[in-house]
Amino acid sequence: MTRIDRARCRLKAHPLALDAALAAGVLGCMVAGSFVDPHGEHGVTWGVRTPDPLSIVLMALGAAALVFRRRAPLTVLALTGAVSLIECVTGDPRAPVAMSAVIALYTVASTTDRPTTWRAGLLTMTVLTGAAMLAGPLPWYAQENLAIFAWTGIGATAGDAVRSRRAVVQAIRERAERAERTREEEARRRVAEERLRIARDLHDVVAHHIALVNVQAGVAAHVMDKRPDQAKEALAHVREASRSALNELRATVGLLRQSGDPEAPTEPAPGLDRLDELAGTFRSAGLPVEVARADQGTTLPAAVGLAAYRVIQEALTNVRKHAGPEAKAEVSVVRVGPNIEITVLDDGAGPDDRPPGDEGGGHGLLGMRERVSALGGFLTTGPRFGGGFRVHAILPVKARTAAPGEPGGPGRPGGPGEPGETV
């Protein structure tokens, strides 16, 4: 920080002292100007005339009022205008008492609004100039009378310009601060969204494959002694499921470890074109799955296809985990107008007659709901009449982001965060 900056900071910290110094300087200028005759024989001459006592008193009163110009600008303008008016009418009109009124008018213009500046400026200019022209001892066209009009106008204009510049600088500063806050909030929002996306993907991958590994490992342990061939087949499924889980985890961790922009994936994101393969993995784990499709070969955007795939994957995983060993699942994919509807049904009651996903503390249904809501669709889940569970998702064929208050958005049925529907 330079000396000028330090001095400016000290002056801003003590405004009353600054105004007192300004008042002393204005008083000195007024007193010095009262000794000057601008119309002397040799031009401007010094010491030819002396101010009368009344002029000195009026100059002192006007300067003293300027000490409080920041605290009460309009009051100070009224006081300095009054002493200037008295000087114009009764004293020597060539004594520069009006200088204090000019400074006060500048303060009003720089600290108030423009309408106030116009009213105060016109009133001060009219009263002082009119009094000097009509009631003063000099002719109305005298240079001193016109100088009052000019200097009051300059004071009001300069103060308004300073106020406008301060407003512009303040607006620029506020805009910069708002932009900085917006950037920080946007960065935090993107980080939170990315964390949710990664957590959701990891949950989908791990929950699906680990559920299959758990089921097949249980089968292998059950038939190891009596049917070793079936146990080997179950262990082969365990190996395949664990290899798939490791590959997907390795790909996800690889993306997280990249310092720059992620490279394009070497394998397309899963979609409904891999629905039969997904159903086959569950059939090999002992869950009968029937698939019915009536989507007329609809080509879905990658985001919609991935969301549909993950919804079906999570729903079938929940059936495998919670619906019991005798449960069966049905998957239907139907094109209805501009939407694609996904329905997963099962007929199992689950342990202790609880519907799948009613344990609480998990994130499966919440993750499904977030995926669907992010695309502008909505998801409904709940137990079926007579037993079983139902997952129904409606996704727009053309992906879009759901706004707050829209179906599937926050605050509407099917939006994220409804209680009692997490796995």
VEXDREN-2710 file (C-alpha; in Angstrom, 1 decimal):
% VEXDREN-2710
k/r/px/py/pz
1/MET/0.0/0.0/0.0
2/THR/1.4/3.4/-1.0
3/ARG/1.6/6.5/1.1
4/ILE/-1.4/8.0/-0.8
5/ASP/-3.5/4.9/-0.1
6/ARG/-2.6/5.0/3.6
7/ALA/-3.4/8.7/3.9
8/ARG/-6.7/8.1/2.1
9/CYS/-7.6/5.3/4.5
10/ARG/-6.8/7.5/7.5
11/LEU/-8.9/10.3/6.1
12/LYS/-11.9/8.0/5.5
13/ALA/-11.6/6.8/9.1
14/HIS/-11.9/10.3/10.4
15/PRO/-14.4/12.2/8.2
16/LEU/-15.1/14.9/10.8
17/ALA/-11.4/15.9/10.9
18/LEU/-11.4/16.0/7.1
19/ASP/-14.4/18.2/7.0
20/ALA/-12.9/20.5/9.6
21/ALA/-9.7/20.9/7.5
22/LEU/-11.9/21.6/4.5
23/ALA/-13.8/24.2/6.4
24/ALA/-10.6/25.9/7.5
25/GLY/-9.3/25.9/3.9
26/VAL/-12.6/27.4/2.6
27/LEU/-12.5/30.1/5.3
28/GLY/-8.9/30.9/4.3
29/CYS/-9.9/31.2/0.6
30/MET/-12.9/33.4/1.4
31/VAL/-10.9/35.7/3.6
32/ALA/-8.1/36.0/1.1
33/GLY/-10.6/36.6/-1.7
34/SER/-12.2/39.4/0.2
35/PHE/-8.9/41.4/0.0
36/VAL/-8.7/41.1/-3.8
37/ASP/-10.1/43.7/-6.2
38/PRO/-10.6/42.2/-9.6
39/HIS/-11.3/45.6/-11.2
40/GLY/-8.3/47.6/-10.2
41/GLU/-6.3/49.9/-12.4
42/HIS/-3.6/47.4/-13.0
43/GLY/-6.0/44.3/-13.1
44/VAL/-6.4/42.1/-10.1
45/THR/-4.8/43.8/-7.2
46/TRP/-4.2/42.6/-3.6
47/GLY/-4.9/44.6/-0.4
48/VAL/-6.8/47.5/-2.1
49/ARG/-9.9/46.8/-0.1
50/THR/-10.7/45.2/3.2
51/PRO/-13.9/43.3/4.3
52/ASP/-16.2/44.8/6.8
53/PRO/-16.8/43.0/10.2
54/LEU/-20.2/41.7/9.1
55/SER/-18.7/39.9/6.1
56/ILE/-16.0/38.3/8.3
57/VAL/-18.7/37.0/10.7
58/LEU/-20.8/35.6/7.8
59/MET/-17.7/33.9/6.3
60/ALA/-16.8/32.3/9.6
61/LEU/-20.4/31.1/10.1
62/GLY/-20.5/29.6/6.6
63/ALA/-17.2/27.8/7.1
64/ALA/-18.2/26.5/10.5
65/ALA/-21.4/25.0/9.1
66/LEU/-19.3/23.0/6.6
67/VAL/-17.8/20.9/9.4
68/PHE/-21.1/19.1/9.6
69/ARG/-21.8/18.8/5.9
70/ARG/-21.8/15.0/5.8
71/ARG/-24.1/14.6/8.8
72/ALA/-26.8/17.0/7.7
73/PRO/-26.2/18.2/4.1
74/LEU/-29.5/19.8/3.5
75/THR/-29.4/21.7/6.8
76/VAL/-25.8/22.9/6.1
77/LEU/-27.0/24.0/2.7
78/ALA/-29.8/26.0/4.2
79/LEU/-27.4/27.7/6.7
80/THR/-24.7/28.5/4.2
81/GLY/-27.4/29.8/1.8
82/ALA/-28.8/32.0/4.5
83/VAL/-25.5/33.7/5.3
84/SER/-24.8/34.1/1.6
85/LEU/-28.1/35.7/1.1
86/ILE/-27.5/38.1/3.9
87/GLU/-24.1/39.0/2.4
88/CYS/-25.7/39.6/-1.0
89/VAL/-28.3/42.0/0.4
90/THR/-26.6/43.8/3.3
91/GLY/-22.9/43.4/3.0
92/ASP/-20.3/43.7/0.4
93/PRO/-21.4/41.5/-2.5
94/ARG/-17.9/41.1/-3.6
95/ALA/-17.0/39.1/-0.5
96/PRO/-17.0/35.4/-1.5
97/VAL/-19.3/34.1/1.2
98/ALA/-21.2/32.2/-1.4
99/MET/-18.2/29.8/-1.6
100/SER/-19.5/28.0/1.5
101/ALA/-22.9/27.6/-0.2
102/VAL/-21.3/26.2/-3.3
103/ILE/-19.4/23.5/-1.2
104/ALA/-22.7/22.7/0.6
105/LEU/-24.6/22.3/-2.6
106/TYR/-21.9/20.0/-4.0
107/THR/-22.2/17.9/-0.9
108/VAL/-26.0/17.6/-1.3
109/ALA/-25.7/16.7/-4.9
110/SER/-23.0/14.0/-4.2
111/THR/-24.8/12.4/-1.3
112/THR/-28.5/12.5/-2.3
113/ASP/-30.5/11.6/-5.4
114/ARG/-30.9/13.5/-8.6
115/PRO/-34.4/15.0/-8.0
116/THR/-33.2/16.4/-4.7
117/THR/-30.1/17.8/-6.4
118/TRP/-32.3/19.5/-9.0
119/ARG/-34.7/21.0/-6.5
120/ALA/-31.9/22.2/-4.1
121/GLY/-29.7/23.5/-7.0
122/LEU/-32.4/25.4/-8.7
123/LEU/-33.7/26.9/-5.5
124/THR/-30.1/28.0/-4.4
125/MET/-29.2/29.4/-7.8
126/THR/-32.5/31.3/-8.1
127/VAL/-32.6/32.8/-4.6
128/LEU/-29.0/33.9/-4.4
129/THR/-28.7/35.2/-7.9
130/GLY/-32.1/36.9/-7.7
131/ALA/-31.3/38.5/-4.4
132/ALA/-28.0/39.8/-5.7
133/MET/-29.5/41.2/-8.8
134/LEU/-32.6/42.7/-7.3
135/ALA/-31.6/43.8/-3.8
136/GLY/-27.8/44.1/-4.0
137/PRO/-25.9/47.4/-4.3
138/LEU/-24.3/46.4/-7.6
139/PRO/-26.1/46.5/-11.0
140/TRP/-28.0/43.4/-11.9
141/TYR/-25.6/42.6/-14.8
142/ALA/-22.5/42.9/-12.6
143/GLN/-19.9/40.2/-12.9
144/GLU/-20.2/39.3/-9.2
145/ASN/-23.9/38.5/-9.7
146/LEU/-23.3/36.3/-12.7
147/ALA/-20.5/34.5/-10.9
148/ILE/-22.9/33.4/-8.1
149/PHE/-25.2/31.8/-10.7
150/ALA/-22.2/30.1/-12.5
151/TRP/-20.5/28.7/-9.3
152/THR/-23.7/27.3/-7.8
153/GLY/-24.5/25.6/-11.1
154/ILE/-20.9/24.1/-11.2
155/GLY/-21.2/22.9/-7.6
156/ALA/-24.5/21.1/-8.3
157/THR/-23.2/19.6/-11.6
158/ALA/-19.9/18.4/-10.1
159/GLY/-21.7/16.8/-7.1
160/ASP/-24.1/15.0/-9.4
161/ALA/-21.2/13.7/-11.5
162/VAL/-19.4/12.4/-8.4
163/ARG/-22.5/10.7/-7.2
164/SER/-23.1/9.0/-10.6
165/ARG/-19.5/7.8/-10.7
166/ARG/-19.8/6.3/-7.2
167/ALA/-23.0/4.5/-8.2
168/VAL/-21.4/3.1/-11.3
169/VAL/-18.4/1.9/-9.4
170/GLN/-20.6/0.4/-6.7
171/ALA/-22.7/-1.4/-9.4
172/ILE/-19.6/-2.8/-11.0
173/ARG/-18.3/-4.0/-7.6
174/GLU/-21.6/-5.6/-6.7
175/ARG/-21.8/-7.2/-10.1
176/ALA/-18.3/-8.6/-9.8
177/GLU/-19.1/-10.0/-6.3
178/ARG/-22.3/-11.5/-7.5
179/ALA/-20.6/-13.1/-10.4
180/GLU/-17.9/-14.5/-8.0
181/ARG/-20.6/-15.9/-5.7
182/THR/-22.5/-17.4/-8.7
183/ARG/-19.3/-19.1/-10.0
184/GLU/-18.6/-20.5/-6.5
185/GLU/-22.2/-21.7/-6.2
186/GLU/-22.1/-23.2/-9.7
187/ALA/-18.9/-25.0/-8.9
188/ARG/-20.3/-26.4/-5.6
189/ARG/-23.5/-27.5/-7.4
190/ARG/-21.5/-29.3/-10.1
191/VAL/-19.4/-31.0/-7.5
192/ALA/-22.5/-32.1/-5.6
193/GLU/-24.1/-33.4/-8.8
194/GLU/-21.0/-35.3/-9.8
195/ARG/-20.7/-36.9/-6.4
196/LEU/-24.4/-38.0/-6.6
197/ARG/-23.9/-39.4/-10.1
198/ILE/-20.8/-41.3/-9.1
199/ALA/-22.4/-42.6/-6.0
200/ARG/-25.5/-43.7/-8.0
201/ASP/-23.4/-45.5/-10.6
202/LEU/-21.3/-47.2/-8.1
203/HIS/-24.4/-48.3/-6.2
204/ASP/-26.0/-49.7/-9.4
205/VAL/-22.9/-51.6/-10.4
206/VAL/-22.0/-53.0/-6.9
207/ALA/-25.5/-53.8/-5.8
208/HIS/-26.4/-55.7/-8.9
209/HIS/-23.2/-57.8/-9.2
210/ILE/-22.8/-58.4/-5.5
211/ALA/-26.4/-59.6/-5.2
212/LEU/-25.7/-62.1/-8.0
213/VAL/-22.5/-63.2/-6.4
214/ASN/-24.2/-63.7/-3.1
215/VAL/-27.0/-65.8/-4.6
216/GLN/-24.7/-68.0/-6.7
217/ALA/-22.3/-68.5/-3.8
218/GLY/-25.2/-69.6/-1.7
219/VAL/-26.3/-72.1/-4.4
220/ALA/-22.7/-73.4/-4.7
221/ALA/-22.4/-73.9/-0.9
222/HIS/-25.8/-75.7/-0.8
223/VAL/-25.1/-78.2/-3.6
224/MET/-21.4/-78.6/-3.3
225/ASP/-21.5/-82.1/-1.8
226/LYS/-24.5/-83.6/-3.6
227/ARG/-24.3/-82.0/-7.1
228/PRO/-20.8/-80.8/-7.8
229/ASP/-21.5/-80.0/-11.4
230/GLN/-24.2/-77.5/-10.4
231/ALA/-21.9/-76.1/-7.8
232/LYS/-19.2/-75.6/-10.5
233/GLU/-21.7/-73.8/-12.7
234/ALA/-22.7/-71.5/-9.9
235/LEU/-19.1/-70.7/-9.1
236/ALA/-18.6/-69.9/-12.8
237/HIS/-21.4/-67.4/-12.5
238/VAL/-19.8/-66.0/-9.4
239/ARG/-16.6/-65.5/-11.3
240/GLU/-18.3/-63.9/-14.3
241/ALA/-20.3/-61.5/-12.1
242/SER/-17.3/-60.5/-10.0
243/ARG/-15.2/-60.0/-13.1
244/SER/-17.9/-57.7/-14.5
245/ALA/-18.1/-55.8/-11.2
246/LEU/-14.3/-55.3/-11.1
247/ASN/-14.2/-54.1/-14.7
248/GLU/-16.9/-51.5/-14.1
249/LEU/-15.3/-50.4/-10.9
250/ARG/-12.0/-50.1/-12.6
251/ALA/-13.5/-48.0/-15.3
252/THR/-15.2/-45.7/-12.8
253/VAL/-12.1/-45.3/-10.7
254/GLY/-10.0/-44.6/-13.8
255/LEU/-12.3/-41.7/-14.7
256/LEU/-12.0/-40.3/-11.2
257/ARG/-8.2/-40.5/-11.3
258/GLN/-7.8/-38.6/-14.6
259/SER/-6.4/-35.1/-14.1
260/GLY/-7.8/-33.7/-17.4
261/ASP/-11.0/-34.2/-19.3
262/PRO/-12.1/-37.9/-19.4
263/GLU/-11.4/-39.8/-22.5
264/ALA/-14.3/-41.2/-24.6
265/PRO/-15.4/-44.5/-23.2
266/THR/-14.3/-47.6/-25.2
267/GLU/-17.7/-49.3/-24.6
268/PRO/-21.1/-47.6/-25.1
269/ALA/-23.3/-47.0/-22.1
270/PRO/-25.8/-49.8/-21.5
271/GLY/-29.3/-49.3/-22.8
272/LEU/-32.4/-51.3/-23.6
273/ASP/-30.5/-53.0/-26.4
274/ARG/-28.9/-55.1/-23.6
275/LEU/-32.1/-55.9/-21.8
276/ASP/-32.1/-59.5/-22.9
277/GLU/-28.5/-59.9/-21.6
278/LEU/-29.5/-58.3/-18.3
279/ALA/-32.4/-60.6/-17.9
280/GLY/-30.2/-63.6/-18.7
281/THR/-27.9/-62.8/-15.8
282/PHE/-30.8/-62.9/-13.4
283/ARG/-32.2/-66.1/-14.9
284/SER/-28.8/-67.7/-14.4
285/ALA/-29.0/-66.6/-10.7
286/GLY/-32.3/-68.4/-10.4
287/LEU/-34.8/-65.6/-10.9
288/PRO/-37.4/-66.3/-13.6
289/VAL/-37.7/-63.1/-15.6
290/GLU/-40.2/-62.5/-18.4
291/VAL/-39.6/-59.7/-20.8
292/ALA/-42.3/-58.1/-23.0
293/ARG/-41.5/-55.2/-25.3
294/ALA/-43.8/-53.0/-27.3
295/ASP/-41.6/-50.1/-28.1
296/GLN/-41.6/-50.6/-31.9
297/GLY/-37.8/-50.4/-32.1
298/THR/-37.7/-46.9/-30.6
299/THR/-34.2/-45.5/-30.6
300/LEU/-33.6/-43.7/-27.3
301/PRO/-31.0/-41.1/-26.4
302/ALA/-28.1/-42.5/-24.5
303/ALA/-29.2/-40.8/-21.2
304/VAL/-32.7/-42.2/-21.5
305/GLY/-31.5/-45.7/-22.5
306/LEU/-29.1/-45.7/-19.6
307/ALA/-31.7/-44.6/-17.1
308/ALA/-34.2/-47.2/-18.3
309/TYR/-31.5/-49.9/-18.1
310/ARG/-30.5/-48.9/-14.5
311/VAL/-34.1/-48.8/-13.4
312/ILE/-34.7/-52.3/-14.6
313/GLN/-31.4/-53.5/-13.2
314/GLU/-32.1/-52.1/-9.8
315/ALA/-35.7/-53.3/-9.7
316/LEU/-34.6/-56.9/-10.6
317/THR/-31.8/-56.7/-8.0
318/ASN/-34.3/-55.8/-5.4
319/VAL/-36.5/-58.7/-6.4
320/ARG/-33.6/-61.1/-6.2
321/LYS/-32.6/-59.7/-2.7
322/HIS/-36.0/-59.2/-1.1
323/ALA/-38.8/-61.0/-2.8
324/GLY/-37.9/-64.6/-1.7
325/PRO/-36.6/-67.7/-3.5
326/GLU/-39.9/-68.5/-5.3
327/ALA/-40.5/-65.0/-6.7
328/LYS/-40.9/-64.3/-10.4
329/ALA/-40.4/-61.1/-12.2
330/GLU/-42.0/-59.5/-15.3
331/VAL/-40.5/-56.6/-17.2
332/SER/-42.4/-54.6/-19.8
333/VAL/-41.2/-51.8/-22.1
334/VAL/-44.0/-49.9/-23.9
335/ARG/-43.9/-46.8/-26.1
336/VAL/-46.8/-44.5/-25.2
337/GLY/-46.9/-41.4/-27.3
338/PRO/-43.8/-39.2/-26.5
339/ASN/-42.8/-41.4/-23.5
340/ILE/-41.4/-44.8/-22.9
341/GLU/-42.9/-46.7/-19.9
342/ILE/-40.9/-49.2/-17.9
343/THR/-42.7/-51.6/-15.5
344/VAL/-41.2/-54.3/-13.3
345/LEU/-43.5/-56.6/-11.4
346/ASP/-42.9/-59.5/-9.0
347/ASP/-45.1/-61.8/-7.1
348/GLY/-43.0/-62.4/-4.0
349/ALA/-43.9/-61.2/-0.5
350/GLY/-40.3/-61.1/0.7
351/PRO/-39.1/-61.9/4.2
352/ASP/-41.6/-61.2/6.9
353/ASP/-44.1/-60.2/4.2
354/ARG/-42.3/-56.9/3.6
355/PRO/-42.2/-55.5/0.1
356/PRO/-38.8/-55.2/-1.6
357/GLY/-37.0/-52.1/-0.7
358/ASP/-38.9/-51.4/2.6
359/GLU/-35.9/-52.0/4.8
360/GLY/-34.9/-48.4/4.9
361/GLY/-31.3/-47.0/5.0
362/GLY/-30.4/-47.8/1.4
363/HIS/-30.3/-45.8/-1.8
364/GLY/-31.7/-48.0/-4.6
365/LEU/-35.1/-46.5/-5.1
366/LEU/-33.8/-43.0/-4.4
367/GLY/-31.2/-43.4/-7.1
368/MET/-33.8/-44.7/-9.5
369/ARG/-36.0/-41.7/-8.7
370/GLU/-33.1/-39.2/-9.2
371/ARG/-32.2/-40.7/-12.6
372/VAL/-35.8/-40.5/-13.8
373/SER/-36.4/-37.0/-12.4
374/ALA/-33.3/-35.7/-14.0
375/LEU/-34.7/-36.5/-17.4
376/GLY/-38.1/-35.0/-16.7
377/GLY/-40.0/-38.2/-16.1
378/PHE/-41.4/-39.7/-12.9
379/LEU/-41.3/-42.9/-11.0
380/THR/-43.9/-44.7/-8.8
381/THR/-43.1/-47.7/-6.6
382/GLY/-45.1/-49.6/-4.1
383/PRO/-46.6/-53.0/-3.1
384/ARG/-49.1/-54.7/-5.4
385/PHE/-52.6/-55.7/-4.3
386/GLY/-52.4/-59.4/-3.4
387/GLY/-48.6/-59.5/-2.9
388/GLY/-45.5/-58.5/-4.7
389/PHE/-44.0/-55.2/-5.7
390/ARG/-44.3/-52.8/-8.6
391/VAL/-41.9/-50.3/-10.1
392/HIS/-43.2/-48.1/-12.8
393/ALA/-41.2/-45.4/-14.6
394/ILE/-42.2/-43.0/-17.4
395/LEU/-39.4/-41.5/-19.3
396/PRO/-39.6/-39.0/-22.2
397/VAL/-38.2/-40.3/-25.4
398/LYS/-36.5/-36.9/-25.8
399/ALA/-34.5/-36.3/-22.7
400/ARG/-35.0/-33.0/-20.8
401/THR/-34.4/-31.7/-17.4
402/ALA/-37.3/-31.5/-15.1
403/ALA/-37.9/-28.0/-13.6
404/PRO/-39.1/-27.5/-10.1
405/GLY/-42.9/-28.2/-9.9
406/GLU/-43.0/-30.3/-13.0
407/PRO/-43.9/-34.0/-12.9
408/GLY/-40.9/-35.8/-11.5
409/GLY/-39.3/-32.5/-10.3
410/PRO/-38.8/-31.5/-6.7
411/GLY/-42.0/-30.9/-4.8
412/ARG/-44.2/-33.1/-7.0
413/PRO/-45.4/-36.7/-6.8
414/GLY/-42.6/-38.9/-8.1
415/GLY/-39.9/-36.3/-7.2
416/PRO/-36.9/-37.3/-5.2
417/GLY/-36.9/-37.4/-1.5
418/GLU/-40.3/-39.1/-0.8
419/PRO/-40.0/-40.9/2.6
420/GLY/-40.2/-44.6/3.0
421/GLU/-39.1/-45.6/-0.6
422/THR/-35.4/-46.3/-0.3
423/VAL/-33.6/-49.5/-0.6
END
